[in-house]
Amino acid sequence: MKLAGMTAVITGGGRGIGAAVARELAAEGAAVVVAARDLDRVKTVAESIERSGGKARAVRCDVTDPSSVHALASAASRQGAAIDILINNAGMAHSAPLQKITLEDWQRVFAVNATGTFLCTQAFVPGMLERKRGSIVNVASVAGLVGARYIAVYAAAKHAVIGFTRSVAAELEGTGVTCNAVCPGFVDTDMTKESVARVAVKTGKSPDAALAAMLASSSQRRLITPDEVAHAVLALCDFSGQRPNGTAVTIAG
Ligand code: NAP
């Protein structure tokens, strides 16, 4: 097991990519702390990991709220657990043409995707630096690397995550703590289902046709599975070899 004896915190772990990452890291021996706003969902994920023989705890956290992130850091390190791995996965999508974007939309999308990543990283890095060991993986998006129509806010927030990742990586260079990002295209989760439903309503297409158009616009042949993203995240947390630092790994399906 690659992560035996380690503890990992996964934000947005109640479903989708975050739940898959929590399962993957737990299967490799990490004790996982699964966090999101909906406590029932994170409890369900933690309980299913425990039933499969893994170690998991559920903690309620809103990553946009500094006091909630603080409480997560305290809860995660309860009983002296040192946090080796932080997966900043909590996020939300948004799509609208430029003139329909409200300031509130802009602030909400940045708060979850970008500010949440900043607050959690700042809360967990000091402990990692003390032990000279840590891995931070930020779940960005292909939208953090390229722009596309109608996703200006989401793409700007994910570009912010990539810039943050690269800059923090530069600052951490040589300390034993790394900071990387994964950049998936469309993944088979609730987030994509909601986007497909929105596009179908707006364009009058069937959900299947809307999904096909979305995939074609991003040159994807198929939806990526949450497990594929989880494998890429695990590779960036492998302490046994030389880990990269400051990379943004595309998972393009
Ligand atoms: P999802 O199914 O919508 O899940 C999002 C997760 O984030 C949920 O667990 C949600 O839980 C949590 N979350 C949202 N706001 C939060 C907050 N303020 N504080 C704490 N947790 C919060 O989405 P997903 O597809 O798994 O996406 C996970 C990540 O991958 C996101 O960062 C997303 O941008 C990124 N991504 C997704 C895709 C895709 O196609 N699906 C592609 C590229 C990148 P609560 O609502 O309970 O808080």
Residues whose N, C-alpha, C, O or C-beta is under 5 A from the ligand:
A	BS01	NAP	G12 G13 G14 R15 G16 I17 G18 A35 A36 R37 D38 C61 D62 V63 T64 N89 A90 G91 M92 V112 V139 A140 S141 P184 G185 F186 V187 T189 D190 M191 T192
